[in-house]
Amino acid sequence: MKNMDIRRDVSEALDLPKEIILDLPLISLTGREEITVENHKGILTYGEESIRIGTKAGTLCIRGQGLGLKQLTGDVLVIRGKVATLEFLT
């Protein structure tokens, strides 16, 4: 945990993006229709009403209706559908 604290301090001191320095997910939401997740670790579960994505910050659970993948690369994941909730699971 000390290494993470040092990297967080460096990120803040140099005004660098935390998602890059700490390998944290960057989540962008376009209305309730589309979610982009950068720095993901893969899809854990997939369904039209719930998608769980691994991230360094924990499991991200997206719930809604008609959810589906629009794009999937090693770094970026784009989901379309009617988004109801975003939640990090512990």
C-alpha positions in Angstrom: 0.0 0.0 0.0 3.0 2.3 0.6 4.0 2.1 -3.0 0.4 3.2 -4.1 0.6 6.2 -1.6 4.0 7.3 -3.1 2.6 7.1 -6.7 -0.5 9.0 -5.6 1.7 11.7 -4.1 3.8 11.9 -7.2 0.7 12.1 -9.4 -0.6 15.0 -7.3 2.7 16.8 -7.1 3.4 16.7 -10.8 -0.3 17.2 -11.7 -0.4 13.9 -13.7 -3.5 11.9 -14.4 -4.2 9.4 -11.6 -5.7 6.9 -14.0 -2.3 6.6 -15.8 0.0 6.7 -12.8 -2.1 4.5 -10.5 -3.6 2.3 -13.3 -7.1 3.2 -12.2 -10.2 3.0 -14.4 -11.3 6.1 -16.2 -15.1 5.9 -16.6 -17.0 8.2 -19.0 -20.8 8.3 -19.2 -22.7 9.7 -22.2 -26.1 10.4 -20.8 -27.7 7.0 -19.8 -26.9 5.5 -23.2 -23.2 4.7 -23.3 -20.3 4.0 -20.9 -16.6 4.0 -21.8 -14.2 2.3 -19.3 -10.5 2.7 -19.9 -7.8 0.7 -18.0 -10.2 -2.3 -17.5 -9.0 -5.8 -16.5 -11.6 -7.7 -18.5 -15.3 -8.7 -18.4 -16.2 -10.9 -15.4 -19.9 -11.5 -16.2 -22.0 -10.4 -19.2 -25.7 -10.1 -19.7 -28.3 -7.7 -21.1 -29.2 -6.5 -17.6 -25.9 -6.6 -15.8 -22.2 -6.5 -16.8 -19.3 -6.8 -14.3 -15.9 -5.5 -15.2 -12.6 -6.1 -13.4 -10.6 -3.0 -12.6 -7.7 -2.2 -10.3 -10.2 -0.2 -8.1 -12.4 -3.3 -7.7 -15.3 -4.9 -9.6 -17.5 -2.4 -11.5 -21.1 -3.5 -11.9 -23.2 -1.8 -14.6 -27.0 -2.5 -14.4 -29.6 -1.5 -16.9 -31.6 -2.8 -19.9 -30.5 -3.9 -23.3 -26.8 -3.6 -22.3 -24.3 -4.7 -25.0 -20.7 -4.3 -26.1 -20.0 -1.7 -28.7 -16.2 -1.9 -28.5 -13.7 -4.1 -26.6 -10.0 -3.7 -26.8 -7.2 -4.4 -24.3 -7.5 -0.9 -22.9 -11.0 0.3 -23.7 -14.5 -1.1 -23.2 -17.6 0.6 -24.5 -21.1 -0.5 -23.4 -24.4 0.7 -24.9 -27.9 0.4 -23.6 -30.2 2.0 -21.0 -27.9 2.4 -17.9 -29.6 2.4 -14.6 -26.7 2.1 -12.1 -22.9 2.0 -11.8 -21.5 0.5 -8.6 -18.1 -0.7 -7.3 -18.5 -4.0 -5.5 -16.3 -4.9 -2.5 
